[in-house]
Amino acid sequence: MSLNALPQWHFSTPAGMTNYTDAMRRYPAQAIVDLAALKNNMRHLVDVVGGPNGSTAVMGVVKADAYGHGLIPAALAALAGGATWLGTAQSAEALRLRESGIGPDRCRILTWVYNGLRAPFDDLISHDIDISVGSLDGIAAVAAAARRLGVPARVHVKVDTGFGRNGFTEEGFGAALEALAPLAREGVLHIVGQWSHLAVADAPDVPEFVASTDRQIASFGRFTRAMAKAGVEPEIRHLANTAATLSRPDIHYELTRPGIGLYGYEPDRAMGTPSQYGLRPAMTLQAQLGTVKDVEAGHSISYGRTYLTSERTSTAIVPVGYADGIHRSASGFDEQGAKHMDRPGGPVRVMTVQGPRLLHVSGRVCMDQFVLDLHGDAGRLGVREGDTVELFGPGRGVEDGEPTADDWAQAADTISYEIFACLRNRIPRLYLNASQALPASDAAMLDPRTLL
Ligand SMILES: *Cc1c(COP(=O)(O)O)cnc(C)c1O
């Protein structure tokens, strides 16, 4: 029996065990998502804004395949945790939520990224999806679709309070209101919301950034007053992402839009660890080792000779690479490796006969694989081909040597968001606790082969 770096997974049914072994046969890595963690994280975020009967609703942001966790399972877990809104950037994903059976009786859905000239506005309106408008072309196109269908389009007016991405600037807002006001009076557009996005809410300890968020909030207020003056009065306003949901109760308004918190991470390491906020990372990324072998001291590992073994040692192949979304920038260089700096690569938890060990990507991450220097003799360590190792998980603590997506983000010089969002779907997604976390009718909407 080989060693295993992971907790024993708790399978809900015998079928779960079969699904697990089938997934391992299909691909030598798996992303395992705990739906109970997603649900509890959402419940916690709902409690933070005043609970399910409070005056602030919560949108589960499930853009980009729910940050790589799987759109439909994550959306259902968010709803089970008390979200009453779902949000996606791309309109195709908003449609997919409705087409999968998440109807307007369950939640509102907002979408905010599309090409105004070609977007499927007719479909969005007929599926009762709320649409963000932030350009005059967008307003015209949405209004034209609403007229064609004879149904008012539900829109949220996006205002640029200083993020510099989508939305009307204060300067351009007069023209927007001139377009919006008559369409609202006529009943072509139903102006549901006013909204904006924050640039630096994830740095509550940096006074300069807090001041910049305060300026965004002041600008948001000026937009509200300009709308009221023009007779365009949205029912709700929303501005808070995860960071502001957790740290700025003054701007919860009627709706907040957490994304990363749902998946169990805080937006920035500087804000603290997930557990400080009552959050638990939902995804574990694991892989089964390929070739394990012994090499001499000075053996060069992978492309570019950026890593040379410092002594006689064993190496192991982890069979995922940058084509799976393992960042090449998380490659590991050692001081011996040519002219490169000493920089440990992304961390991997490997079980040995002496207990778990935290090892690091050694040399360059390749397209489908990377190498680990085991810093010891595999035979003596009890490390063998086929052993399951963990790249990141729910974070049982450093003493247990369990890395998180934040550790990979640090190694790759990015943010945890990019670590999950880049994981390709050739890595099977498997779901824990579906029957505990979801109503039976929702659990039945998931692909049964993905349930553990
Ligand atoms: C991604 C996104 C969010 C969620 O942000 P998090 O930092 O993940 O909480 C909220 N609003 C908009 C417009 C977004 O694009």
The ligand as an SDF file (V2000), in Angstrom:
LIG
                    3D

 15 15  0  0  0  0  0  0  0  0999 V2000
  -14.6110   39.5790   -9.6730 C   0  0  0  0  0  0  0  0  0  0  0  0
  -15.5320   40.6390   -9.2560 C   0  0  0  0  0  0  0  0  0  0  0  0
  -16.0590   40.6740   -7.9650 C   0  0  0  0  0  0  0  0  0  0  0  0
  -15.5940   39.7290   -6.8660 C   0  0  0  0  0  0  0  0  0  0  0  0
  -14.3320   40.1430   -6.4000 O   0  0  0  0  0  0  0  0  0  0  0  0
  -13.5780   39.3310   -5.2450 P   0  0  0  0  0  0  0  0  0  0  0  0
  -12.3470   40.1160   -4.9830 O   0  0  0  0  0  0  0  0  0  0  0  0
  -13.2960   37.9930   -5.7960 O   0  0  0  0  0  0  0  0  0  0  0  0
  -14.5100   39.2900   -4.0940 O   0  0  0  0  0  0  0  0  0  0  0  0
  -17.0210   41.6230   -7.6770 C   0  0  0  0  0  0  0  0  0  0  0  0
  -17.4070   42.5070   -8.6130 N   0  0  0  0  0  0  0  0  0  0  0  0
  -16.9080   42.5240   -9.8610 C   0  0  0  0  0  0  0  0  0  0  0  0
  -17.3640   43.5410  -10.8370 C   0  0  0  0  0  0  0  0  0  0  0  0
  -15.9410   41.6000  -10.2170 C   0  0  0  0  0  0  0  0  0  0  0  0
  -15.4340   41.6160  -11.4590 O   0  0  0  0  0  0  0  0  0  0  0  0
  1  2  1  0
  2  3  1  0
  2 14  2  0
  3  4  1  0
  3 10  2  0
  4  5  1  0
  5  6  1  0
  6  7  2  0
  6  8  1  0
  6  9  1  0
 10 11  1  0
 11 12  2  0
 12 13  1  0
 12 14  1  0
 14 15  1  0
M  END
$$$$
